[in-house]
Amino acid sequence: MPLSLEEVRRIAELARIGISDAEAAAVQAQLNDIFELIGRMQKVDTEGVAPMYARSGPQIALTR
């Protein structure tokens, strides 16, 4: 469900962030893009995919 401009302004108010109308519109577009991506990711079939426990390959410990 996309965010309305009023919801973006309310979030900014709750966070005590001053935001112009242009900034609110830009943030609204960015957040709606993020929510759309999340929605698409939630639809991916991950049945049979093993969980990934490490973010990357082996890491080298750098100590001095």
C-alpha positions as CSV (number, residue, x, y, z in Angstrom):
1,M,0.0,0.0,0.0
2,P,1.6,3.3,-1.1
3,L,2.1,6.1,1.4
4,S,0.2,9.3,1.0
5,L,1.7,12.7,1.2
6,E,-0.1,13.3,4.5
7,E,1.4,10.1,5.9
8,V,4.9,11.2,4.9
9,R,4.3,14.6,6.5
10,R,3.0,12.9,9.7
11,I,6.1,10.7,9.9
12,A,8.4,13.7,9.5
13,E,6.4,15.5,12.2
14,L,6.7,12.5,14.6
15,A,10.5,12.4,13.9
16,R,10.6,16.2,14.4
17,I,12.0,16.7,10.9
18,G,11.2,19.9,9.1
19,I,10.3,19.0,5.5
20,S,9.1,21.1,2.6
21,D,6.4,20.1,0.2
22,A,9.0,19.3,-2.5
23,E,11.0,17.2,0.0
24,A,7.9,15.4,1.2
25,A,7.0,14.5,-2.4
26,A,10.5,13.2,-3.1
27,V,10.6,11.1,0.1
28,Q,7.1,9.8,-0.7
29,A,8.3,8.6,-4.1
30,Q,11.4,7.0,-2.7
31,L,9.6,5.2,0.1
32,N,6.9,3.9,-2.3
33,D,9.7,2.6,-4.5
34,I,11.2,0.8,-1.5
35,F,7.8,-0.7,-0.5
36,E,7.2,-1.8,-4.0
37,L,10.6,-3.6,-4.1
38,I,9.8,-5.2,-0.7
39,G,6.5,-6.4,-2.1
40,R,8.2,-7.9,-5.2
41,M,10.8,-9.6,-3.0
42,Q,8.1,-11.2,-0.7
43,K,6.5,-12.8,-3.8
44,V,9.7,-14.7,-4.7
45,D,9.4,-18.5,-4.2
46,T,12.2,-19.5,-1.8
47,E,10.9,-23.0,-1.2
48,G,13.9,-25.4,-1.1
49,V,16.5,-22.6,-0.8
50,A,18.8,-23.2,2.2
51,P,19.2,-20.3,4.6
52,M,22.4,-18.3,4.2
53,Y,24.2,-17.9,7.5
54,A,27.2,-15.8,6.3
55,R,26.9,-12.5,4.4
56,S,30.0,-13.3,2.3
57,G,32.8,-15.8,2.0
58,P,35.6,-16.3,4.6
59,Q,36.7,-13.2,6.2
60,I,40.3,-12.3,7.1
61,A,40.8,-11.1,10.6
62,L,43.0,-8.0,10.5
63,T,44.7,-7.4,13.8
64,R,47.8,-5.4,14.7
